[in-house]
Amino acid sequence: MKRIKLAPPGPEFSRMVYGTWRIFDTKPTAQEINRRLHTCLELGITTIDTAEIYGLYEVEEVLGTALALSPGLRDKFELVTKAGIYVPCSHHPACRTAHYNATGPQLLKSLESSLRLLGTDHVELFLAHRPDWLTRADDTAAGLNEMLRTGKIRVAGVSNYSVSQLDLLNAHMEQPLVTNQIEFHLLHPEPINDGTLNQCEKLGVRPMAWSPLAGGRIFDPANPAAPRLAAAAKSMAARYNGATLEQLAYAWILAHPSHPLPVIGTNKLERLQSAAQADAIVLEREDWYALWEAAQGRKIP
Ligand SMILES: NC(=O)c1ccc[n+]([C@@H]2O[C@H](COP(=O)([O-])OP(=O)(O)OC[C@H]3O[C@@H](n4cnc5c(N)ncnc54)[C@H](OP(=O)(O)O)[C@@H]3O)[C@@H](O)[C@H]2O)c1
């Protein structure tokens, strides 16, 4: 697995990241998650993406327990967490309505909770999970700057921010933001043309691409793009050592010149292994466009 610097000063992450949003789908024990973490390391995937809200605020604790099962394991990973989304549930009994809160004090409080649950004194990267429409950028930045000053996070970034929202927040940061984690995949290519990926390229920061397989929709027979993508993948597989649609979908993201880091979401070890091989695939230009056409169901303009 290749490695890549998220921004010129770092940090360095694995080219593909393991995401923990769906980790409870198969109800794994901490031991099983611990085994999955070891598999990640064997594959060279050293960056783990999580968030305060995952598993309705319960994933970080299980991840922390799984990390603690092997002494020294935490230090082999770069941990990414995010905060700022609050929904009514037993962990937020006073919450009436789902809402965003990216005020500095709230983000600081959430980070403290994440560090405690993950069993660590710092994370490598902290992201404001969603832009909060009711918070001034200087307020969010004050929280992120405080995290950076105390060393509880090494670098800060955002997720799901528009180009202008990222610019505005950056203007208040003491250290520039290092990423925008966004939805980017064959069924959601919009970041190519809405300025999001161009902004990352211009700033010299790497985007992180969530739901790289469209949450599994690229395989869903009910999705009209799925058979077209399957046929396109089959037609080009021989040029890439028999690569599967799954691997070509990752390679399609990796090929974009802004150098996105796909965040893998599978719970299956064999799919994790096959995903990790995708970073060696260099898609030919015409195949990249052929996959775009198959996904969109139309010719390029
Ligand atoms: N920042 C944000 O707002 C945000 C939002 C969403 C996600 N994320 C991050 O991105 C990560 C990945 O997102 P994601 O889970 O949506 O990623 P994804 O890789 O697009 O989707 C994973 C889903 O696709 C299924 N899948 C994989 N290969 C398949 C195949 N060959 N056939 C059928 N189904 C297949 C998986 O099932 P199996 O488990 O059975 O393989 C799983 O349910 C998350 O864990 C999280 O860390 C961030």
PDBQT file of the ligand as one rigid body, heavy atoms in Angstrom, charges set to zero:
ROOT
HETATM    1  N1  LIG A 401     -17.670  12.176   6.403  1.00  0.00    +0.000 N 
HETATM    2  C1  LIG A 401     -18.871  11.704   6.184  1.00  0.00    +0.000 C 
HETATM    3  O1  LIG A 401     -19.893  12.421   6.238  1.00  0.00    +0.000 OA
HETATM    4  C2  LIG A 401     -19.009  10.251   5.862  1.00  0.00    +0.000 A 
HETATM    5  C3  LIG A 401     -20.230   9.744   5.384  1.00  0.00    +0.000 A 
HETATM    6  C4  LIG A 401     -20.310   8.382   5.077  1.00  0.00    +0.000 A 
HETATM    7  C5  LIG A 401     -19.194   7.560   5.251  1.00  0.00    +0.000 A 
HETATM    8  N2  LIG A 401     -18.025   8.089   5.740  1.00  0.00    +0.000 N 
HETATM    9  C6  LIG A 401     -16.829   7.247   5.917  1.00  0.00    +0.000 C 
HETATM   10  O2  LIG A 401     -16.621   6.486   4.739  1.00  0.00    +0.000 OA
HETATM   11  C7  LIG A 401     -16.539   5.102   5.080  1.00  0.00    +0.000 C 
HETATM   12  C8  LIG A 401     -16.995   4.275   3.932  1.00  0.00    +0.000 C 
HETATM   13  O3  LIG A 401     -18.364   4.544   3.615  1.00  0.00    +0.000 OA
HETATM   14  P1  LIG A 401     -19.274   3.369   3.088  1.00  0.00    +0.000 P 
HETATM   15  O4  LIG A 401     -19.370   2.298   4.122  1.00  0.00    +0.000 OA
HETATM   16  O5  LIG A 401     -20.532   3.964   2.587  1.00  0.00    +0.000 OA
HETATM   17  O6  LIG A 401     -18.347   2.828   1.877  1.00  0.00    +0.000 OA
HETATM   18  P2  LIG A 401     -18.593   1.918   0.617  1.00  0.00    +0.000 P 
HETATM   19  O7  LIG A 401     -17.352   1.117   0.479  1.00  0.00    +0.000 OA
HETATM   20  O8  LIG A 401     -19.048   2.750  -0.518  1.00  0.00    +0.000 OA
HETATM   21  O9  LIG A 401     -19.819   0.976   0.994  1.00  0.00    +0.000 OA
HETATM   22  C9  LIG A 401     -19.675  -0.114   1.855  1.00  0.00    +0.000 C 
HETATM   23  C10 LIG A 401     -20.911  -0.993   1.678  1.00  0.00    +0.000 C 
HETATM   24  O10 LIG A 401     -20.854  -1.586   0.373  1.00  0.00    +0.000 OA
HETATM   25  C11 LIG A 401     -20.993  -2.990   0.516  1.00  0.00    +0.000 C 
HETATM   26  N3  LIG A 401     -20.182  -3.667  -0.508  1.00  0.00    +0.000 N 
HETATM   27  C12 LIG A 401     -18.847  -3.623  -0.688  1.00  0.00    +0.000 A 
HETATM   28  N4  LIG A 401     -18.459  -4.408  -1.713  1.00  0.00    +0.000 NA
HETATM   29  C13 LIG A 401     -19.586  -4.973  -2.181  1.00  0.00    +0.000 A 
HETATM   30  C14 LIG A 401     -19.853  -5.892  -3.231  1.00  0.00    +0.000 A 
HETATM   31  N5  LIG A 401     -18.865  -6.381  -4.002  1.00  0.00    +0.000 N 
HETATM   32  N6  LIG A 401     -21.149  -6.265  -3.446  1.00  0.00    +0.000 NA
HETATM   33  C15 LIG A 401     -22.143  -5.772  -2.681  1.00  0.00    +0.000 A 
HETATM   34  N7  LIG A 401     -21.951  -4.891  -1.650  1.00  0.00    +0.000 NA
HETATM   35  C16 LIG A 401     -20.688  -4.502  -1.418  1.00  0.00    +0.000 A 
HETATM   36  C17 LIG A 401     -20.459  -3.295   1.890  1.00  0.00    +0.000 C 
HETATM   37  O11 LIG A 401     -20.992  -4.521   2.347  1.00  0.00    +0.000 OA
HETATM   38  P3  LIG A 401     -20.003  -5.596   3.079  1.00  0.00    +0.000 P 
HETATM   39  O12 LIG A 401     -19.700  -5.040   4.414  1.00  0.00    +0.000 OA
HETATM   40  O13 LIG A 401     -20.866  -6.816   3.117  1.00  0.00    +0.000 OA
HETATM   41  O14 LIG A 401     -18.794  -5.759   2.212  1.00  0.00    +0.000 OA
HETATM   42  C18 LIG A 401     -20.952  -2.107   2.696  1.00  0.00    +0.000 C 
HETATM   43  O15 LIG A 401     -22.295  -2.294   3.111  1.00  0.00    +0.000 OA
HETATM   44  C19 LIG A 401     -17.357   4.988   6.364  1.00  0.00    +0.000 C 
HETATM   45  O16 LIG A 401     -17.028   3.861   7.125  1.00  0.00    +0.000 OA
HETATM   46  C20 LIG A 401     -16.972   6.258   7.067  1.00  0.00    +0.000 C 
HETATM   47  O17 LIG A 401     -15.722   6.081   7.709  1.00  0.00    +0.000 OA
HETATM   48  C21 LIG A 401     -17.916   9.414   6.023  1.00  0.00    +0.000 A 
ENDROOT
TORSDOF 0
